Every structure is written in structure tokens, then in C-alpha cells.
Amino acid sequence: MAGRLAGKKALVTAAAQGIGEATARAFAAEGAEVVATDLNVEGLRPLEGTPGLVTRKLDVTQSGEVGALAAEVGAVGVLFNCAGFVHQGTILDCGEDDWDFTMDVNVKGMYRLIRAFLPAMIEAGGGSIVNMSSIASSLRGVPNRFAYTTSKGAVLGLTKAVAADFVGQGIRCNAICPGTVDTPSLEERMQAAGDVEKARAAFVARQPMGRLGRPEEIAALAVYRASDESAFVSGTAVSIAGGWSI
């Protein structure tokens, strides 16, 4: 039985770990031809050998790298923009360099990828763009996530703008808004807090379901967004946050 993404080529950013890795694997398992990218080349090694999947180094902050990859890969039917950075702190903790880096990765990175891959996607007859936002965005204010929340709110605006501009050309653009997900990135932040168990308990406590999300759960939603099952869906932001949006 063919997978839900059979016959589609998909490009995934931030595929070396967490949600990006889980989604790259899920896309491949559903029959897609996957190009899994990340700045961390070593982190991509475990994906090598996965049927239907190839890996490429990509820094989403480098326009030259993005353009070269778009020229190499050609038209894709699915673009999953997952690369992101979490800055911790309030506006008083966020210097201009912190602000610029957060926006460069979280927002301008998506701008670069979409702008590079969209023309061929349109020429091929359409496709699905899936952007990683967050419950911490225009959906909900979260303490000590000033720059991150602002950037992810911008991602929602970007998503709606692209959806509105190209809906008549077969392009769908949607956003996924997770709550706290148990990823290596989260583990690094808990380690940085000093008391890992206390930090983990605090992250769990803010999830109404009483647990962290799993990368595979986010990947399952990404598969739906990428597949033809969601062919009538564009310009939306779906919360997958363990009840945090209630």
C-alpha cells in the first residue's frame, strides 16, 4: 500500500534532532523522497541509509546556501520549515544581537527557504508549505520568551500572507503551533537551568495534560499538513499543545 506522501519530494530543515528528525523519518515512512537538512552535519548521520532519504548541510541564515540547495534539489511538493532558536528572557534580557539572531533564524530563515523554493513549486503545479510556529506566539504570551514569542507570532503572519498570495496557484501554507515538546533542545535548556528535575517539573506543570509532547506527535500532524488529505486547508495555525490553548 502506497504511503500518504508517495510521489512527493519533501525538504525538511533542522532534521538532525527532535521534531525535524521525527518529521523527516515520518515523511520517508509515508513514501516521500526526503531531503533532510541541518547545520549540524554529524547530527544527520543517523538518518543516512533511511530508504528514500538523503541528507544535506544547510544553514538557513545563509542565502547562498539556500539558493544553491534550491538549484540542486529542484521542485519540491512539500517544504517543512522547522529550523528555530529559543532565546530565554524578557525584553530587558534581549540585546540587539539576540533579537537579530532570533529573527534571522526563526523568521528570515523561512523567508529565504520559501522565496527560493516557491517558484519551482508553483511551476510544478503546487505544493504544501508547513511552517513551525509555537503556542508561544500571537496565540499565547509565555513568560521569559520575549524574542521567541515575537518571532513565532511573525511566522503566523508570514504563513497567512503566503497562503493568501498563492492560494490560486495551488500553494497551501499552514503553521503548526506546539506546546512544550520533549526534544534534545529542551533537554539542553533544562541542563542550563542547573536543576534538571526542577526544570522538567516546571515545563510539565504548564501543560494541562500533565506531560510533555513527543516529537512523533508533531510529525504526525506535519504528515497530514503535507499530504493531499489536507488539500482544502491553507492559511491556518493549529495548536498541538496538550491543552495549553484552552
Secondary structure, DSSP 8 states (H G I E B T S, - for coil): ---TTTT-EEEESSTTSHHHHHHHHHHHHTT-EEEEEES-HHHHGGGTT-TTEEEEE--TT-HHHHHHHHHHH---SEEEE-------B-GGG--HHHHHHHHIIIIIHHHHHHHHHHHHHHHTT-EEEEEE--SBTTTB--TTBHHHHHHHHHHHHHHHHHHHHHGGGTEEEEEEEE--B--HHHHHHHHHTS-HHHHHHHHHHTSTTSS-B-HHHHHHHHHHHHSGGGTT--S-EEEESTTTT-
